[in-house]
Amino acid sequence: MTLRPDQRANAIDRSVLEGEIARIVDGLDGEHVPLRVLGSLGVSIHCPASAPLLLAFERTYADIDFAGYRRQSSVVGSYLSALGYVADQEVAITSEGRRGLWDHRSNGIHLDVFFDQLDFCHQIPLNGRLEADRPTIPLAELVLSKLQIVEINEKDVIDVILLLLDHDLADSDDDAIDARRIARMCAADWGLWRTSTRNLEKVQALASTYPQLDAPHREKVESQTAALAARLDQEPKSLQWRTRARIGERVKWWTDVDEVR
């Protein structure tokens, strides 16, 4: 994998970003405000056993994505301002408080904060979930944040691979991917189920093409993707899911994501 010039230009050393994550998360924990990281940095933090693969895949990082509770957004904003971050007021207004962007005046770090839910191609609710893990969002939501991308790219495929290599599937959040929670969310939303199952197929197929992965890696990814896909299929579906399934792919089932910046 070769980095584009723009990727090199915008990249920030991962250790610097992880240090900033620790500073922010620790500081807000002291205020009893759970702010949790997601995105590729969340994956790298939660996958220490795959650290050599991160180097092999030449991952780059340019900013930090967080998730928090909307009821605590004013505390989050005040704390970030005290650290030298400047909020984008237009985004706060146009998103009706569901999202916030902050830029630091001197260190060049950009923060993107989602409140109450991850709202991309599909909605992933976070209410009551941010206390389940630290410093990242729970693994189930971290995996779903990647699987819900309709036009999934190589970076996100690799993130799913790393998560599946480092963590077993289980029915809890205890340093495992809660497959039961993922299955239940997909069983309530046909669109989320369709996108996620399609992407599991893509992850399984692409894993066999990466020279960075050895045979045991590929076997584990194949086993994990197959097991998760089977769990999604076996979960009893809601009436809403079954009604939407009759329409199928004849009607668009996702929301287009417009990048704020």
N, C-alpha and C positions, 0 to 999 in steps of 0.2 A: 504494500500500500504506500503510495507516494503522496506527500502532503502538497496541496496547492499553495502558491505564494501567499494568497490571502489568508489561508489557515495559519501559516507561520507568522504572518504579520500581526494577527489578532490574538495569538495564543499567549496565555499567561502561565507561568510555571505552576504545575499542579500543587506543589507544596505550599506556595503562597496562597492559593485559593483555599486549600484545606485548612491552613492556619487562620484565614479569615472566617471560614465556616465555624471553626471551633470558638473563635472569639465571639461571634454573633450568637451562636446557639447557647454557649455557656452563659453569656450575659443575660439573655432573655429567659433562660431557665431560672436565673436568680430572681426574675420578676414573675415567675410562675406562668410564663408564656411559652408554650411549645412552638418553636419555629423549626421546621425540618427541611432538609435538603433533598432534592430530587434530581433528575437528569443524569447525565453521564458522570458527574462528580459524585452523586449519590451512589451510583453503581460502583465506581472505583473504591469508595470508602467501604462499601459493604461487601467487597470481593477481595479481601487481602490475599487469599490463596492464589488468585489469578493475576497477581501483580506482574509476574514475568510476561504474561500475555499482553498486558497493557502496553508494555514497552515494545513487544513484537508487533502490535497493531498500530504503533505510532500515534496513539491517541493525543488529541490536543484539546485544550479547555480555554474558553474565552470569557465566561461569566458564571454566575451562580444562580441557580433556580431554587426558590424556597416555597414552602407551603405553610400557611398559618390559618388561624381562625379569624373570621371577619370581626367578631365582637372584640378582638384584641388588636385590631389594626392600628388604632391610635397609639397604643403602647409601642408596637413595632415601629411605627413611623417616628415617634419621638426618640426611641433608642438609636435607630439608624442615623437620624439627624445629628445626635450627639456624637456619633462616630465619624461624622464628616460627610455623610451621604446626602445627596440632594434629590428630592422626589420630583418625578414628572407629574405635575398636577393635572395635565390634560388627560393622561391615561387613567388616573384615579377617577376623574369625572366621567369620562366616556365609558368606563367599565362599571360605573355605578358602585365603586368600592370593591369589586371582585378581584381586582388585580392592581399591583403597584410596581413601578419601576424606580430604581434609585441608582445614581452614579456617584462615585466618590470623587471629590475635587482633586485629590493628589495621587492616589494609587492606581487609578484607571479601572477599578473593578466595577462591573455592572451587575446589579441585582434585579431579579424578576421574581416577584412574590405573588402567589396565587392564594386566594382566601376561600376557604370552605370546600372548594372542589377544584379538580383539574378539568378545565374546560377546553378541550382540543377538538379532535374529530368526534369524540364521544365524551360524555361527562362521567367523571369518577368522583363520587362524594367522599369527603374526608372527615365529616363530623364524627367526633369521638374516636378518631383513629390516630391522631398525631402523638398521643401518649404511648402508643404500642411499641414504638421504636425510637432510637436516638443514635446519631444525629440525623438519620434519614427518615423519610416516610416509611411505613411498613413495606416489607418485601412484596406482598401481594399487590399493593398499589404501585410499587416501583416497576414490577413486571408489566402490569396492565398499562401503565403510562407509556410503555413502548409498544405493546401489542395493539393498542387502540389507534395507532397511526395508519391511516389508509394508504398513504404513499410512503411506506416505511423505507428508510434509507440504510445504507451499509452500516453507518455508525450505530443506529438503533438496533439493527440485527446483531451486531457484535455485543452490544450491551445486554441483550437478552441471552446470548450465548454465555457470557460471563456469569450472569445471575444463575443460570441453570447449572453451570459447572460448579459453582461455589456453594449452592444451597439445595437441600433436598426438598421435595414436595411433602406437605403435611397438612393437618387440619388445625394448625395453630400458627401463631406468629413467633414461636420460640426459635429464633435464628433459622427459620425455614420459610419457604414460600407457601402461604396458606392457600392451597389449591381449592379448598372448600369455599373460601370467600370469593375467589376469582370466579368459580363456577356459579355461585349464587348470583353475583352481579351480572354475569353473562346470561343467566337463565331468566333474568328480569328484563333484558334488553336485547332483542334480536340483532340489532345493528352492531352492538358491542361484541356479541357472540360471533357474528359473521366476520367482522374485521379481525378479531383475535384468532379465530381458527384459520383464516387465510394466512395470517402472519406466522402462526406456528408452522404451517407447511413450508413457508419461505425460509424460516430459520433452520428447519431441519434440512432442507435442500442445500442451502448455502453453506452450512457448517462443513459439509463434505468437501467444499472447494477451497477452504482456507489452509494454506501450507503451514500456518502458525499452529494449527491444531494437530496433535498426534492421534493415533488410532483410539486410545482410551478416551480422549476428549470427545472425539466424534461419536463414539459409541454412547457416551453418557448424554450428550446433547440429543441424539436420536431417541434414547430411552425416555428422557425427561419430556421432550416435546410430545412424544406419542402418549405418555401417561397423562399429561396435562390436557391434551386434546380429547382423550377418552373421558376424562373427568368432566370436561365442559359438555360433551355430548350426553353423558349419562345423567346429569343433574336434571331433576324435574323442572319443566319450563312453566312460566307463568301464562295466564290467559292472554295478557298483552303480548308476550313473546310469540305465542302460537298464532294470534291474529295477524301480527306483522309478518310472520314467516310465510303466510299464504301469499302475500304480495311478493316476497322475495326480492331479488335484485332488479326487478322491473322499475322500482322507484328508488331513488338515491337514499341511502341509509346512514349517511354521515354528514357532519358539518364541515365545510371548508374552513381551514384555519388561516386567518390573515395575520401575518407577522406584524407585530407592533413596530419592531425596528430590527 
